[in-house]
Amino acid sequence: MNKLRSFFINIKKYYKYAIRSAKAELKSEVADSYLNWLWWVIEPLCFMLVYTFVFGYIFKASEEYFAVFIFIGLAAWEFFNRMLNGSVKLITKNRDLVTKVYLPKYILLLSKSFTYLFKLMISFIIAFVLMFFLKVPLTLNILFIIPILIVLYILSFGLGLILMNLGVFFDDLANLVNIGLRLLFYISGVFYSIESRLGSGFSTVLLKANPIAFLMQEFRNTLIYGMHPDFLFLFIWLIIGVLLTILGINLINKNENSYAKVI
């Protein structure tokens, strides 16, 4: 409990640094670009158009409001993917900061997560614009995206903390994570409906056991189809995310004094 209390104290103490660091990174991403911040809109739109063309017209996907269906899936996946891929080498990439200045190491991931959250928010704004133009019926159930976002964030943050710690000691972890995420991408229903393409038994297991597939479906159900989320499994994945976060905090607190020696 003391470590968890210390975590919240440090979050309060360093959150302004995390925000400034995230802003600086976002500015640096577009500093040398003619289109500047427009790339944050153009990039997800281009991916959506490519997948919509390939799977909507070539493979004849039949999901309703397919462009929005694809876009919501990509938005959720990109946040999850960035959080996990970006965490593995986060400490080694910040070698100078880690070795010369004391900073709770989870603040590095917190700062990164703010940049990914910013891009996720842009993607959802674009999704709402698409929904308006495609005349997707809106219901008050769209408000349920807030608890779904919270679960996605906590789960991704917890997994990211664990990978950030392990990435210091295992050089090949980044490659393994990248391979694992590629496999996960294709079985998570980013560009197809798991329920309609797979047998009911297997699809149920896949949706419940794969958190990103489950959360992706919940985003789509609330935004596109006006449904209530599955509160039971949402709560289960929230608890799992909290437990993973606590585990990650403990690992970092236990090992952070040895990071400078290893990197």
Secondary structure as GFF3:
##gff-version 3
##sequence-region A 1 263
A	DSSP	alpha_helix	2	29	.	.	.	ID=ss1
A	DSSP	three_ten_helix	36	38	.	.	.	ID=ss2
A	DSSP	alpha_helix	39	51	.	.	.	ID=ss3
A	DSSP	pi_helix	52	58	.	.	.	ID=ss4
A	DSSP	alpha_helix	66	88	.	.	.	ID=ss5
A	DSSP	alpha_helix	90	93	.	.	.	ID=ss6
A	DSSP	alpha_helix	95	100	.	.	.	ID=ss7
A	DSSP	alpha_helix	106	133	.	.	.	ID=ss8
A	DSSP	three_ten_helix	140	144	.	.	.	ID=ss9
A	DSSP	alpha_helix	145	169	.	.	.	ID=ss10
A	DSSP	alpha_helix	173	187	.	.	.	ID=ss11
A	DSSP	alpha_helix	194	197	.	.	.	ID=ss12
A	DSSP	alpha_helix	200	209	.	.	.	ID=ss13
A	DSSP	alpha_helix	211	223	.	.	.	ID=ss14
A	DSSP	alpha_helix	231	262	.	.	.	ID=ss15
###
